[in-house]
Amino acid sequence: MLPIALLGYGHIGKRHAAVIRSIAGASLVAICDENASVKPEEEDKDIPWFTSIEALLQSGIEFELASIATPNGLHEAHALQFLQAGKHVLIEKPMALNSAGCNRIIQATAHFNKQVFCVMQNRYAPAAQWLKGILEQKLLGSIYLLQINCFWNRDARYYTGKGWHGNKELDGGTLFTQCSHFVDSLYWLFGDIDNIQSTFGNFSHRRLIEFEDTGLIQFDLKAGGKGSFQYTTSVYDRNLESSMTIIAENGTVKIAGQYMDEVTVCHIRDYQLPELEPSVVSHHTQVYENLIITLNGKQASVTNAADGMKVVEIIERMYGRNV
């Protein structure tokens, strides 16, 4: 049984708590949220509760993994604090807000002989698993054009009363908070990119956020082909879609839906789309199941720190930062 302490009890933190309670091989032994106004939900009221990491570490409660679900800008400091205390770490996306911070985390894993995992749950979606398989089998042949869209709504309802959302130091930007899973999908499926050209704007969030709400990005796939990524959080009232379209030598594929979890086009030479398992809103369960197996030495991590760092580095280059 893997004893886990959870740091951060916001929307995503509560999802982590529910997943940890539900899976075999893990137990939630402590919750820590440094915001004193946050209180446990009914289902977590019997879990030991702390308002500082120091108090948690000094409590004597034994745990092997710290699950970090705090604001983006705090991920690095919190991960380092737990690694120095001799704990494995799971970090919600993004791993950190710059690749230098990711590198410091990776160096700490080597120094303290602990493992770091990153939450990249979209890799477990059946549509993504299927697409990964046909790409590895080279069924599509040469890739000509890749288009990724993320058209979502994040209006005043999302930002009002949530102090860190929209704050550049703690949030980082739309690519970090709303789009990092799609950048991960890009890297996981197609590898690295080059010749990046980006343009950004803030159309409907000028008084709400300190960065862009819309971006248009063009790039070359290092493995061959051209790509583009269009995103916005200015869609009226509700999310519209996320999608990935691939134009290739042997066919055309599109995965779409609100979370890019449905195969909507599959037209491949001499190929029939198999029936896929239904998708779910969140694949955090598989993230935890994989890290448990990895810590038991039975399988390599699907969501490792090197990939977490690579996603952050690609985002930095999309933003035009020197890395």
Stockholm file with secondary structure:
# STOCKHOLM 1.0

chainA/1-323         MLPIALLGYGHIGKRHAAVIRSIAGASLVAICDENASVKPEEEDKDIPWFTSIEALLQSGIEFELASIATPNGLHEAHALQFLQAGKHVLIEKPMALNSAGCNRIIQATAHFNKQVFCVMQNRYAPAAQWLKGILEQKLLGSIYLLQINCFWNRDARYYTGKGWHGNKELDGGTLFTQCSHFVDSLYWLFGDIDNIQSTFGNFSHRRLIEFEDTGLIQFDLKAGGKGSFQYTTSVYDRNLESSMTIIAENGTVKIAGQYMDEVTVCHIRDYQLPELEPSVVSHHTQVYENLIITLNGKQASVTNAADGMKVVEIIERMYGRNV
#=GR chainA/1-323 SS CEEEEEECCSHHHHHHHHHHHHSTTEEEEEEECSCTTCCCCGGGTTSCEESSHHHHHHSCCCCSEEEECSCGGGHHHHHHHHHHTTCEEEECSSSCSSHHHHHHHHHHHHHHTCCEEECCGGGGSHHHHHHHHHHHTTTTCSEEEEEEEEECBCCHHHHTTCTTTTCTTTTCCHHHHTSHHHHHHHHHHHCCEEEEEEEEECSSCTTTCSSCSEEEEEEEETTSCEEEEEEESBCSSSCCEEEEEEEETTEEEEEETTTTCEEEEEEETTCCCCCCCCCCSCCHHHHHHHHHHHHTTSSCCSSBHHHHHHHHHHHHHHTTCCC
#=GC SS_cons         CEEEEEECCSHHHHHHHHHHHHSTTEEEEEEECSCTTCCCCGGGTTSCEESSHHHHHHSCCCCSEEEECSCGGGHHHHHHHHHHTTCEEEECSSSCSSHHHHHHHHHHHHHHTCCEEECCGGGGSHHHHHHHHHHHTTTTCSEEEEEEEEECBCCHHHHTTCTTTTCTTTTCCHHHHTSHHHHHHHHHHHCCEEEEEEEEECSSCTTTCSSCSEEEEEEEETTSCEEEEEEESBCSSSCCEEEEEEEETTEEEEEETTTTCEEEEEEETTCCCCCCCCCCSCCHHHHHHHHHHHHTTSSCCSSBHHHHHHHHHHHHHHTTCCC
//
